[in-house]
Amino acid sequence: SVAGTLINDLDGDGAKDSNETGLAGWRVYLDANGNCVLDTGEATLLTDASGNYRFTGLAAGSYRVRQILPSGWRRTLPSSGVYSLTLAAGQAVTGKNFGNTQRVLISGAVFNDANGNGARDAAESGLSGWRVFIDTDKDGILDTGERSVLTDSSGNWSFKDLAAGTYLVRVVQQSGWKRTAPSTGSFSVTLTSGKTATNKRFGEQRTV
C-alpha cells in the first residue's frame, strides 16, 4: 500500500505546520505510463475529509504517485511533483505527502556583476546577506513593516507566502556597490492565485 496526505500549505514552505489542514476531495493517481496524465485504467482515488489517501492491494513493483493540481494552486511538495517508489511484497509505505498553496511565489538572486553588463554570466557568483524587500509604499526605502528577506549563501531569495496581487520588489543598496540590473531598479510583479515569478535578478558591481 501507499499512503499520504494532501496539505493546504498556507506559508508555502513545503512542510505541514500545526495550523495547516488537509485538502479533501483532491484526486491522486498512479501514473503507470509516466506521462504525467491521468489515463483511462490508471488507479485513482479522492482524498478523504482529512486530506488523506491510501492505495491498497498493490502488487510488488514500481509505482509513480501523482496528484491532479487544480487551477489557482501551486505545488510546494514534492519538488519533482511525483513520488517514484518500488514496493516489495506486503510492504506498506506512508508519508507520501503533497503540499499545495494558493499563495504566490516571487524569487530570484542578487549576483556580483563583475563586468557590469547587467547580465549574470557563468563565472559570476551570488551575493549572500543582501536584503530584498517588498516596497509597499513605492518610496524606494525599506520601511518598518515592509516584508524583507536576506539572500542565502548562493545569493538566492524568495517570498513564498504572498497573497495574489501586485508587488514592487527592490534590493537594499550597500555601500561600495552600484546596481547594474534591472535598469529600473525594481521588479513590478502581478500574480494571480498560485502563480510564480522567478529569476528576478539584481546585478551589483563593486565601485571600490
C-alpha positions in Angstrom: 0.0 0.0 0.0 1.0 3.6 -0.5 -0.5 6.4 1.7 -0.1 10.1 2.4 -1.8 13.4 2.9 -2.6 16.4 0.7 -1.8 19.6 2.7 -3.0 23.2 2.4 0.4 24.7 2.7 -0.5 28.2 3.9 3.0 29.5 4.2 4.4 27.8 1.1 7.3 26.2 2.9 6.7 22.6 1.8 6.0 21.3 5.3 2.9 20.6 7.3 2.6 23.1 10.2 0.2 22.7 13.1 -2.3 25.2 11.7 -2.4 23.6 8.2 -5.2 21.3 7.3 -5.7 18.5 4.7 -7.3 19.0 1.3 -10.4 17.0 0.9 -11.7 15.7 -2.4 -8.4 16.1 -4.3 -7.6 13.4 -6.9 -4.4 11.3 -6.6 -3.4 8.6 -9.1 -0.8 6.0 -10.0 0.9 7.2 -13.2 1.5 3.8 -14.8 3.0 5.0 -18.1 4.8 8.0 -16.7 3.2 10.6 -19.0 2.1 12.9 -16.1 -1.6 12.5 -17.2 -4.4 10.5 -15.6 -5.2 8.0 -18.3 -8.1 5.6 -18.5 -7.4 2.5 -16.4 -4.9 4.0 -14.1 -5.7 3.6 -10.4 -7.1 6.8 -8.9 -8.9 8.0 -5.8 -10.1 11.1 -3.9 -8.6 12.3 -0.6 -10.9 11.9 2.4 -12.3 14.6 4.7 -8.8 15.0 6.3 -6.9 15.1 3.0 -5.6 11.5 3.4 -5.3 8.9 0.6 -4.3 5.3 0.5 -3.8 2.8 -2.4 -4.2 -0.7 -1.1 -3.9 -4.2 -2.6 -0.9 -3.3 -4.8 1.3 -6.0 -6.3 5.1 -5.8 -5.7 6.6 -3.5 -8.3 7.4 0.1 -9.2 4.9 3.0 -8.9 4.6 6.7 -9.6 2.2 8.6 -7.3 0.9 12.0 -8.6 -1.9 14.4 -7.9 -4.2 16.5 -10.0 -3.5 20.2 -9.3 -6.5 22.5 -9.7 -6.2 25.9 -11.3 -5.2 28.6 -8.8 -2.9 26.4 -6.8 0.8 25.6 -7.0 2.7 22.6 -5.6 5.2 23.0 -2.8 5.9 19.3 -2.1 7.4 17.2 -3.5 9.6 19.5 -5.8 9.5 16.9 -8.6 5.7 16.5 -8.5 5.9 12.8 -8.2 6.8 10.0 -5.8 8.6 7.1 -7.5 8.9 4.1 -5.4 9.4 0.3 -5.6 7.3 -1.9 -3.3 8.2 -5.3 -2.0 5.6 -7.9 -1.4 3.4 -6.9 1.6 5.2 -3.5 2.0 3.2 -0.5 3.3 4.6 3.0 2.5 3.3 6.1 4.3 4.1 9.8 4.4 4.0 10.4 0.7 2.5 13.9 1.2 1.7 16.6 -1.3 1.9 20.2 -0.3 -0.2 22.8 -2.2 -0.8 26.5 -1.7 -2.8 29.4 -3.2 -0.1 31.8 -2.2 2.1 33.2 -4.9 5.9 32.9 -5.2 8.4 35.5 -6.2 12.1 34.5 -6.3 15.4 35.5 -7.8 19.0 36.3 -6.9 21.4 39.1 -6.1 24.7 38.5 -8.0 28.2 40.0 -8.4 28.1 41.6 -11.8 31.9 41.7 -12.2 31.9 43.0 -15.8 28.9 45.4 -15.2 27.0 44.2 -18.3 23.7 43.8 -16.4 23.5 40.0 -17.1 24.6 37.1 -14.9 27.5 35.3 -16.7 28.6 31.8 -15.9 31.5 32.8 -13.7 29.6 35.4 -11.7 28.6 34.3 -8.2 25.7 35.2 -6.0 25.9 37.7 -3.1 24.9 36.4 0.3 23.4 38.5 3.1 21.8 41.2 0.8 18.3 42.3 1.8 15.5 42.2 -0.7 12.1 43.8 0.2 8.6 44.4 -1.0 8.3 48.2 -1.4 4.7 48.5 -0.4 4.5 52.3 -0.5 6.8 52.6 -3.5 9.2 55.1 -1.9 12.4 53.2 -2.6 13.1 52.7 1.1 12.7 49.7 3.3 10.2 50.9 5.9 9.1 49.4 9.1 6.5 46.7 8.5 7.5 46.0 4.9 8.3 42.4 4.1 12.0 41.6 3.5 14.4 38.6 3.3 18.1 38.1 3.2 19.8 36.3 0.3 21.2 32.8 1.1 24.8 31.6 0.7 24.2 31.4 -3.1 22.6 34.8 -3.4 19.1 33.5 -3.8 16.0 34.9 -2.3 12.3 34.2 -2.3 8.9 35.3 -0.9 6.8 32.1 -0.7 3.6 33.1 1.1 2.3 36.3 -0.6 -1.3 36.7 -1.4 -2.3 37.2 -5.1 -1.7 40.8 -6.1 0.9 43.3 -7.4 4.3 43.8 -5.8 7.3 46.1 -6.2 10.5 44.2 -5.3 13.7 46.1 -4.5 17.2 45.4 -3.1 18.7 47.5 -0.3 21.7 49.1 -1.8 25.0 48.6 0.0 28.0 51.0 0.2 30.7 50.3 -2.3 28.4 48.8 -4.9 26.3 50.1 -7.8 23.3 48.4 -9.2 23.5 47.1 -12.8 20.2 45.2 -13.1 17.4 45.8 -13.5 17.7 49.2 -15.2 14.6 50.4 -13.4 15.9 49.4 -10.0 13.0 47.2 -9.2 10.7 44.5 -10.4 7.0 45.0 -10.6 5.1 41.7 -10.5 1.4 41.0 -10.8 0.3 37.4 -9.9 -3.0 35.6 -9.6 -3.6 32.8 -7.1 -1.0 30.1 -7.1 1.2 31.7 -9.8 5.0 32.2 -9.7 7.5 34.8 -10.9 11.1 33.5 -10.8 14.6 34.6 -12.0 14.2 38.2 -10.8 17.9 39.0 -10.6 19.6 42.1 -9.1 23.0 42.8 -10.5 25.6 44.6 -8.3 29.1 45.7 -9.3 31.8 46.9 -6.9 32.8 50.5 -7.1 35.7 50.4 -4.6 
